[in-house]
């Protein structure tokens, strides 16, 4: 993985044992998506990984939409912290 901006999902936990909050799940998915994106750059014909990547992107999109509806403030903080475009 690139060392320029390492995503640490633990920074987005609500408490120590938090693994289910939307913030944490989005951060974790973003880390996995970035890793798979780099993999796809080297292995262009790995269609199974491509399908998994698209599934993760769709899941992250759903979680982002949910978070935006629940708390606009947390949503804005999260996308700024993760460097997402929206």
Secondary structure, DSSP 8 states (H G I E B T S, - for coil): --SSS---GGGG-SSTT--SSHHHHHHHHHHHHHHHHHHHHH-TT-HHHHHHHHHHHHHHHHHHHHHHHH-HHHHHHHHHHHT---
